[in-house]
Amino acid sequence: MPVDVRRLTLLPEPVKKTFLGWIDPIADGLMKAGLTPNRITTLSIFVILASGAAWAMDHVRTGAAMLLFSGLLDLLDGKVARRGGMSTKFGAFYDSSMDRLGEGALFGGIGIFYMRSMMDNAGERLPVLGLGLCFAAVTGAFLVSYTRARAEGLGLEAKVGMAQRAERIVFLGGPVLLFGVGPHGWLLLGILAWLTVISWITVVQRIAHVYRETSSERIVT
């Protein structure tokens, strides 16, 4: 049986569901504390902005830890919205918009890190390559979000893809928190290159998915 490439993901669905079940008590606690989804979203954006600033100032492990924490908050705002019956159209719009702001700040901070901290250690090529990969990665991240939003605007669902936001956060923040950026930043450079590739693969997966979903609209001549 052929593999449906549109359904390939980095984190298996059982793993995602198990983790989401673990954070249910945290969401319940936040609701009891009176925190609304929009307040949690606002807190998450401040955390990821701080993460980008930490990266830019060469505090990479702090930046990675803040990135992972912001990702947890990003999951919790949706959890609280659903479990507390507080889902709103504005909340969904606000959350998605702030996610894009956060990704821009994050990759901007990483780009500054390469230009400031790697220039003296590795000559001119590595910082420029790091900055270029930051641009490619953030463009891919934005397109992953845009393709889904545009499809939903057309009445379609396009949640498919191997590198949704949660995967990007985990596979960027986790290794850097544990191992740092590697000698002369090469580990981080490899992660950025990998994230760029899987983000663009996700864009192709979503385009292919929408193409297949709209196949009945095309007339064969």
N, C-alpha and C positions, 0 to 999 in steps of 0.2 A: 504493500500500500504506500503510495507516494506521500512524502512529508509535506504538509502545508506550511510553507515558509512564513506565511503571515502569522502563524501561531507560535513561532519560536520565541522563547523568552529566556532571559538569563536567570531569573529567580522563578523556580517552579511554583505553580499556583498553590500546592499544599503548603509550601514554606511560607508564602505570603499570608495565607489564611490562618496558619498557626500563629504567626507573629501578631497579626491583627487581633486574634483572640486574646493574646497575652496583654495587649494594651487596653482592652475593654475596661478593666478596673481603674486604670489611670483616667480614662475618659469620664467614667462615672464620678471619680473624685473631683475632676475639674468642673463638672456640672454642679456638684454639691457646693463647690467653692464660689459658684456664681459666674464662672467665666463663660462667655458666649463664644461661638465659633469665630466671629469677626475679631474679637479681642485676642484669641489665640493666633489667628492669622497675622495680626499686627505684631504680636510678640515674635512670631517666627521670622518676620521680615527684618526686625531689628537684630535678631540673632545672626541671620545670614549676612546682613550688612556688616556686622562686627566681624564675621568670618572673613569676608573679603578684605577688610581693613587689616586683620591679623596676617593674612597671606601677604599683603602688600608690604607689611613691616617685618617680614621674615619670621613670623611666629607660626610656622606651618602646622605644627601639631595642634596648637591652640585653634588655628583656623579649621583644621580637619574635624576636631571635636565639636566646634560650634556648628559646622556644616551638618554633622550627623544629628546634633540636637535639633537644629532647625528642621531637618527632615522628619524627625519624630513629631515635632509640633505640627508640621504640615499634615501628617496622618491624623493627628488628634483633632484638628479643627473639623475635618470631615466626619470623624467618629462622633464628636459631640453634636454636630449638626443633625446627623441621622438618628442617634440614640435619644436625643432630647427633643426631636421634632422641631428643630430650628433651621431646617434647610430653607434657604431663600435664593431667588435668582441673583440678587445683589451679592449675597455671600459667595456664590459660585464665581461670579464675575470678579469680585474683589480678590478672592483667593488665587484665581488664575493670573490676574494682572500682577499681583505681588510676587508670584512665583517667577515671572519673567524678569521683574526688577531684581530679584534676588540672584538669579542666574547671571544676569549682566554684571552685577557687583562682584560675584564670586570669580568669574573668569577674568574680569578686569583686574581684580586683586592678584590673581595668579600671574597674569601678564606683567603686572608691575613687579612682582617678585622676581620674575626671570630677568627683566631689564635692570633691576637694581642690584640683586644679589648674585646673579650668575655671570655678570659681565666680566668681573675681575678674575673669576675662577676658571672660566672656560672660553675666553676670547669672545669674539663677536657672533659667531654662527649659532651657538646654542641658545642664547637669549632671543635672537631673532626667530629661530625655529620655535621656541616655546611660545613666543607672542603670536606667531602665525597659527599654531595649533590652538591657542586660546580662541582666536577669531573663528577658526573652523569649527571648534567644539561648541561655542555659544551659538553660532549660526545653525548648526545641526539641532541643538537643543530647542531653539526658537521654532524651527521648522517642524520638529516633532509635535510641539504644542499646537502650532498653527494648522497643520494638516488635520488634527483631530477636531479643533474648533471649527474649521471650515466645513468639514464633513458634517458635524453636528448642526451647523447652520443650514445645511441642505437636507436635514432630516435623517441623516445616517449616523451610525455609530462606528467610531474608528479607534477603539482602545487597544487594537492589536499592536504588536511590536516588541522587540527584545529589549529595548532600552528606554523604558518610561522613566519618569523623574526619580522614582524611588531607587531604581537600579543605578542611575547615574550618581546619585548621592552616596549610596553604599559603596560602590566600586571606586569612587574617588576618595571619600573620607576615610574609609576603613584602612586601606593599605598605608596611606600617608600617616594616619594616627599611629599605626604600629611600627612602621619602618622609616618614617621621614620621607624625604624626596630622593634619597639615594645619592651616590657620589656625583657631584656636580649637577644634581638635579635630573639625572637620567631616568630614575624610576618614575618620577612624576611626569617626565616627558613621554615615557612609554604609556602611562595611564591616559594621558591626554590624547595621544594618538589612537589608542584603543577606543576611548569614549567617542572620539570623532567618527571612527569607522562604524561603530555600532549605532550611533545616533543617525547617521546617514542611511544605514541599512534599515532602521526603523521607519525613516521617512519613505523609503521605497516600499517597505511592507504595507504602510498605510495607503500609499497611492495605489498599490496593486489591489488592496482590499476594496477601496472605493471604486476602482475600475471594474472589479468583478461584481460588486453590488449594483452598479448602474448598467450592467451589460444589456439588460432588457430594453434600455432606452436607445441603444444604438441600432440602426437599421442596416442590415447587410445588403449591399447593392452589387 
